[in-house]
Amino acid sequence: MSALLDVKNLSISFFTPRGEIQAVRDVSLSLQPGEVLAVVGESGCGKSVMCKGIMRLLCSSAKIKSGSIFVNGVDITSYKERDMHKLRGKLFSMIFQDPMTSLNPTMTIGAQIAEAVKAHQPKISGKELDNRVIELMKLVGIERPAERRRLYPYHFSGGMRQRSVMAIALAGNPQILFADEPTTSLDVTIQSQILNLLRELQKNLKTATVFVTHDLGVAAQAADRIAVMYAGKIVEIGTTEEVFHDPRHPYTWGLMQALPAFSKGRDRLHTIPGMPPDLISPPKGDAFACRNEYALKIDYEEAPPMFSVTDTHYAATWLLDKRAPKITPPVMKLSEGSCCKKDLIAPEKDLTLSSHVPIPENRKVILDVRNLCHTFSLGQKRSLKAVDDVSFQIREGEIFGLVGESGSGKSTLARCIMNIYPHQEGSILYKGINTCDQKAFRKNKKMLQRERQLIFQDSASSLNGRMKVGDIIAEPMKIQHIAPPRGTYRKEAEFQMHYVGLDHSYLDQYPPQLSGGQRQRVAIARALSMEPKLLVADEPVASLDVSIQAQIINLFRHLQAEHGFSFLFISHDLAMVEFLCDRVGVMYQGKLVETAPVKELFAHPGHPYTKALLSAIPTLNPEEERSVQH
């Protein structure tokens, strides 16, 4: 069967004042009709740039330096913009990573979907157009579409916005769908629905999908083949079963080791040492060599070719050369009930056992939420109760996890706690101060702003695109007139960046120049710079790849142990919640339906919705995922 998409030796560079950034380097891949290819790798490795390059959606500073792009056997590499415009939407379409930057905040969701439909069907109008919009909203799992199509993006949660973007991308029934982290902001139940939807599209419409993700569980569930990218290159590619059960590149081993499932009962997640190289001057030889404990001398001198493991499985590592020593990483036996039993995993020696010691009952309560309600007015005498009679407490030094599906009220609750949304009903006490009382809030405003910090879910909209990264991180300290502990605000920003795994070279860059994961790390560094007593984190690691997730979660653990701050951790990644949190609360349709210590909740869930959440967690066993789907 001839390939629907055939990319040969593609190289893409960004030409900046700092120099040429070689974002994609000599990438070759193919895609068959109806196939799902997952592209995984660390933030900034070139996954998104490669997809945008194929669709010719690059900014003016980027250029395709070499290579060819064939679609249905036709070379489109030299197509003009007017020719590409005809292909976008019908031949291929894209779901972008940050939904808030894809949606127009001044237009209703229904109007934006209708706009996409009319772009491909100019003659459609009236009732037929309305029906098509409702059909697309239903297709991506948006409930009550007839009502919700009249709402604006800011009325929707992050997951709901992502589903709206998916509806727009599917409006033209494309042959090829580029999905750039489409399930990042979705809870596991909706994520499972979206992945099943993509499978249905593949089966019924023969839609081929390039699925960019950092979630290996999602890749196991969704993909037929997996390509692993590092420093602008594909370092391993094969069928899903081959990559998961017989990974051959040391970078793939590192990604798998970083998953929480492989660190159960331990205090720290495994991390890949060091950071990806600067692609302005890529290192000689194998770009992963300096982070690879199995690196050979030749790795520092010559880049490895793609070695064939099977007819469908290839890896670019000198360890596959016939002359290389035979190295098989020890297999880490996973405890009963873990996600996969056959992966090559090397245990980390310095990890100590974690006991999830319960927070003592006599520990002082730092946050006390009592009977909190928050309602959004939808106009025309309609309203939506986003938070409905929620009560819970967080004690000093406690990590409280909050889980639930998109639209369940988690983010609204976080904004109420941080006084972003005005008080309606109930009370919120921080250190005994009722922050819902305007007089008490004004009296303690400086202390409250300093000791409570919020990490937003959508890093693209929470960072000022006109400010440099260094200034963004230092801004809270400047506002509060805090003298920088390391002498200057720039040195303090550099220290915080290093803490979250960012090189100091990013200090003078702007948020639009960073990848989604890099922007999220900047947002985390900004919040941590204030050394808060209460940290409210709304999906803080959702847009990060697994290796950086492990770094950030270890950082949270370290800082929490060192400074003793309390932590409200909102996430849809239940494996991460299980690893990090002391107690967990489950939200459903605005209500807190269950709270329990983390071990008790995961072992013996009481509420039917909690049971449904836990059953929807993706595993790392492709065969098991496929059997569940069928």
Secondary structure, 3 states (H helix, E strand, C coil): CCCCEEEEEEEEEEEECCEEEEEEEEEEEEECCCCEEEEECCCCCCHHHHHHHHCCCCCCCEEEEEEEEEECCEECCCCCHHHHHHHECCCEEEECCCHHHHCCCCCCHHHHHHHHHHHHCCCCCHHHHHHHHHHHHHHCCCCCHHHHCCCCHHHCCHHHHHHHHHHHHCCCCCCEEEEECCCCCCCHHHHHHHHHHHHHHHHHHCCEEEEECCCHHHHHHHCCEEEEEECCEEEEEEEHHHHHHCCCCHHHHHHHHCCHHHHCCECCCCCCCCCCCCCCCCCCCCCCHHHCCCCCHHHHCCCCCCEECCCCCEECCHHHCCCCCCCCCCCCCCCCCCCCCCCCCCCCCCCCECCCCCCCCCCCEEEEEEEEEEEEEEECCEEEEEEEEEEEEEECCCEEEEEECCCCCHHHHHHHHCCCCCCCEEEEEECCEECCCHHHHHHCHHHHHHHEEEECCCHHHHCCCCCCHHHHHHHHHHHCCCCCCCCCHHHHHHHHHHHCCCCHHHCCCCHHHCCHHHHHHHHHHHHHCCCCCEEEEECCCCCCCHHHHHHHHHHHHHHHHHHCCEEEEECCCHHHHHHHCCEEEEEECCEEEEEEEHHHHHHCCCCHHHHHHHHCCCCCCHHHHHHHHC
